Amino acid sequence: MLAGMAAAAPENISLHPGTIASYDFGGFGPGYPVPGTIQIHGLTLQPGDTIPWHYHKGVSYVILKRGTLTETHLVGAHRCAKETLRAGGAFTESPGQVHTITNNSAEVAVIWWSTAFPESDGITVFSPDFRAGSTYFVTAPDCEDGRAFVLRICLRFRPAACE
């Protein structure tokens, strides 16, 4: 089971990988085009499920078919931004964008996701019910929420004006 996930881990609805003869992964590859895998992946997240902090080597396209999710991504040193996504919404992740996804709602969320990754990386089995390619886990960043950041800046530069 993935570290940081609730007891009910995400489950695959379907995972369809296909090969591409040549793809340039830029800074996430060897510096020249290599064989790649493109996956189209359907998965469910139960209430409370979290996909821990990670990134992808290729652009990721995500559509939320059902439910509500919170996507949190790193935007700078000790700074994260959150976005709430509702059924019918979509987002993209650039290669290397560190992020996490959480189902904070009371209903099951269904995600359809597509990305590319080096063929040599293969598909990883995270649990009996969940496997995926192109998910490279990282240590959770130390994010401050916006209010804590503003208060810290205020205290540093104008302590008399801070509440």
C-alpha positions as CSV (number, residue, x, y, z in Angstrom):
1,M,0.0,0.0,0.0
2,L,1.2,3.5,-0.7
3,A,2.6,5.4,2.2
4,G,0.3,8.1,3.5
5,M,-2.8,6.5,2.0
6,A,-5.9,5.6,3.9
7,A,-6.7,1.9,4.5
8,A,-8.9,1.8,1.3
9,A,-6.3,2.6,-1.4
10,P,-7.2,3.8,-4.9
11,E,-8.5,1.1,-7.2
12,N,-8.0,0.6,-10.9
13,I,-11.1,0.8,-13.1
14,S,-8.9,0.3,-16.2
15,L,-5.3,0.8,-17.2
16,H,-4.5,0.8,-20.9
17,P,-0.8,1.3,-21.8
18,G,0.4,1.7,-25.4
19,T,3.9,2.1,-26.7
20,I,5.4,5.0,-28.7
21,A,8.6,4.5,-30.6
22,S,10.2,7.8,-29.7
23,Y,9.4,10.5,-27.1
24,D,11.7,13.2,-25.7
25,F,11.2,13.6,-22.0
26,G,13.4,16.6,-21.8
27,G,15.1,16.9,-18.4
28,F,13.3,13.8,-17.2
29,G,15.0,11.6,-19.9
30,P,18.5,10.9,-21.1
31,G,18.5,14.0,-23.3
32,Y,17.3,12.4,-26.5
33,P,14.1,10.6,-27.6
34,V,13.5,7.1,-26.1
35,P,10.7,4.6,-26.4
36,G,7.8,5.6,-24.3
37,T,4.5,4.3,-22.8
38,I,1.3,6.3,-23.0
39,Q,-1.3,5.3,-20.5
40,I,-5.0,6.0,-20.2
41,H,-6.0,5.2,-16.6
42,G,-9.3,5.1,-14.8
43,L,-9.2,4.9,-11.0
44,T,-11.4,5.5,-8.0
45,L,-10.5,7.3,-4.8
46,Q,-12.7,6.5,-1.8
47,P,-13.5,9.3,0.8
48,G,-10.3,10.0,2.7
49,D,-7.9,8.5,0.1
50,T,-4.8,10.4,-0.8
51,I,-2.3,9.9,-3.6
52,P,1.0,11.0,-1.8
53,W,3.3,13.7,-3.1
54,H,4.7,12.8,-6.5
55,Y,5.5,14.0,-10.0
56,H,5.3,12.7,-13.6
57,K,8.0,12.7,-16.3
58,G,5.5,13.7,-19.1
59,V,2.5,16.0,-19.2
60,S,-0.5,14.6,-17.4
61,Y,-4.1,15.2,-18.3
62,V,-6.7,14.6,-15.7
63,I,-10.5,14.6,-15.9
64,L,-12.7,14.1,-12.8
65,K,-15.7,12.1,-13.9
66,R,-17.4,11.9,-10.5
67,G,-16.9,13.4,-7.1
68,T,-14.8,16.2,-5.7
69,L,-11.0,16.2,-5.2
70,T,-8.4,18.6,-3.8
71,E,-5.2,18.9,-5.9
72,T,-2.3,20.5,-4.0
73,H,0.9,21.5,-5.9
74,L,4.2,23.0,-4.9
75,V,4.5,26.6,-6.3
76,G,7.7,27.7,-4.6
77,A,9.9,27.2,-1.6
78,H,7.6,26.2,1.3
79,R,4.6,27.4,-0.8
80,C,1.7,25.2,-2.1
81,A,-1.5,26.1,-3.8
82,K,-4.7,24.1,-3.6
83,E,-7.4,23.7,-6.2
84,T,-10.8,22.0,-5.7
85,L,-11.9,20.0,-8.7
86,R,-15.6,18.9,-9.1
87,A,-17.1,16.4,-11.5
88,G,-16.6,17.5,-15.1
89,G,-13.5,19.5,-14.2
90,A,-10.0,18.9,-15.5
91,F,-6.4,19.9,-15.0
92,T,-3.0,19.3,-16.4
93,E,0.3,18.8,-14.7
94,S,3.6,19.8,-16.4
95,P,6.5,17.3,-16.2
96,G,8.1,17.6,-12.8
97,Q,5.2,19.4,-11.1
98,V,5.2,18.0,-7.5
99,H,1.6,17.5,-6.3
100,T,-0.8,15.4,-4.3
101,I,-4.5,14.5,-4.7
102,T,-6.9,14.0,-1.9
103,N,-10.6,13.0,-1.8
104,N,-11.9,15.1,1.1
105,S,-15.5,14.6,0.1
106,A,-18.0,12.0,1.4
107,E,-18.4,10.4,-2.0
108,V,-16.3,8.2,-4.3
109,A,-14.2,10.1,-6.9
110,V,-13.6,8.7,-10.4
111,I,-10.6,10.0,-12.3
112,W,-9.5,9.5,-15.9
113,W,-5.8,10.3,-16.4
114,S,-3.4,10.1,-19.3
115,T,0.3,10.6,-19.4
116,A,3.5,9.4,-21.0
117,F,6.6,7.9,-19.3
118,P,9.8,6.2,-20.4
119,E,9.0,2.6,-21.4
120,S,11.9,1.4,-19.3
121,D,10.2,2.6,-16.1
122,G,7.4,0.1,-16.5
123,I,4.2,-0.2,-14.6
124,T,4.4,-0.2,-10.8
125,V,2.1,-2.4,-8.6
126,F,1.3,-0.3,-5.5
127,S,-1.3,-2.6,-4.0
128,P,-3.3,-5.6,-5.3
129,D,-6.0,-3.2,-6.6
130,F,-3.8,-0.3,-7.8
131,R,-1.1,-0.1,-10.4
132,A,0.1,2.7,-12.5
133,G,3.0,4.0,-14.6
134,S,4.6,7.5,-14.3
135,T,4.1,8.1,-10.6
136,Y,7.4,9.0,-9.0
137,F,7.0,9.7,-5.3
138,V,8.8,12.4,-3.4
139,T,9.1,13.5,0.3
140,A,6.2,15.7,1.2
141,P,7.2,19.4,1.0
142,D,6.9,21.7,4.1
143,C,4.1,23.9,2.8
144,E,2.8,26.9,4.6
145,D,-0.7,28.0,4.0
146,G,-1.1,31.5,2.6
147,R,-2.1,33.0,6.0
148,A,0.9,31.6,7.8
149,F,3.2,32.9,5.1
150,V,1.7,36.4,5.2
151,L,1.9,36.5,9.0
152,R,5.6,35.4,8.9
153,I,6.4,38.1,6.3
154,C,4.5,40.7,8.4
155,L,6.3,39.7,11.6
156,R,9.6,40.0,9.8
157,F,9.2,43.3,8.1
158,R,6.4,45.2,10.1
159,P,6.0,43.5,13.5
160,A,4.1,46.5,15.0
161,A,1.4,46.2,12.3
162,C,0.8,42.5,12.6
163,E,-2.2,41.1,14.4
